[in-house]
């Protein structure tokens, strides 16, 4: 249940209002891959009872979800047959095929398995921190004989990055302390695992490696939702 508490801390529920679930047709299927006991899926099921949900994780988590959590937190979904529980090893198996939306983790191995299960209309949603660059470069410009400094991005943005611009001046490009948690986690990843949190460019490369195309980055609270398609 620790992941439930972490979800509260990182505003996991913001995805319920931050993505246009209401535009999905009645009966559309949403598969939560590696969803634990389904804390997020329960919120979606309550907010959008016209959708059908699939929860997949390890056998023990699925047993706990099916026998303990959902009967208490969202019994109506079980009674109305709107939730399917299925155990899986997502490092070896692919999830339930042909779902409309796959809510997933940012792992090349998992994404490759999801890619095999997707239909042409399917979408993958990855909820993660997406780091902005923390600095800007200065260029000089002469205006009426007066030298002034113009702040510009430190590197040329891709078309995808340009569609998700940095914070306006005089704020720092990454919104400063307002998004400090993701940069603290970036340092934790570096010191503990010799790794790092990803930028949008990194997520696009990850999707490419799994045979998936970038669609959009949705801003949801302090995190983001990276949308991918085939």
VENCOR-V479926 format. One line per field, one symbol per residue. phi: phi as a letter, one per 20 degrees, with the letter a starting at -180 (. if undefined). psi: psi as a letter, one per 20 degrees, with the letter a starting at -180 (. if undefined). burial: b if it has 16 or more other C-alpha atoms within 10 Angstrom, else e. A space follows every 10 residues. Layout:
phi=???
psi=???
burial=???
This chain:
phi=.ffffffffe lfffffdecf ffeffgnfdc deememengf ffffffecfe ddccdcafgf ffffffedff geebfffffe ldcddbfadf eceefgfmff cdeceecfff ffffgfefef efcdddebfc fefebcedce beclmdecdd ecgfbfffgf fffcfffffe ffgdmmffcf gfffffffff feclcafeeg fffffffgfe mcdfdadeec medcdedcbe
psi=ihhghhhghj lhihhhiiqm hiiqqpiqpo oookjcikgg hggghhhmii qqqpppaqgg hhggghhggh hghlhhhghj ljppppqqni igrqapqkqh poorqmphgg hhhhhhiqrh iqqppoorpo pqqjrqqpqq ppolippqpp pqqhqpqrhg hhimrrqqqj qqhjjcihkh ghhghggghg hhjlarqqrh hhhggggghj kqqpgqoppo ciaroppqr.
burial=eeeeeeeeeb ebbbbbeeee beeeeeeebb bbbbbbbbbb bbbbbeeeeb bbbbbbbbee bbbebbeebb eeebebbeee ebbebbbbeb eeebbbebbb bbbbbbebeb bbbbbbbbee ebbbbbbbbb bbeeeeeeee eeeeeeeeee eeeeeeeeee beeeebeeee ebbbbeeebe ebbeebeeee eeeeebbbeb bebbebbeeb bbbbbbbbbb ebbbbbbbbb
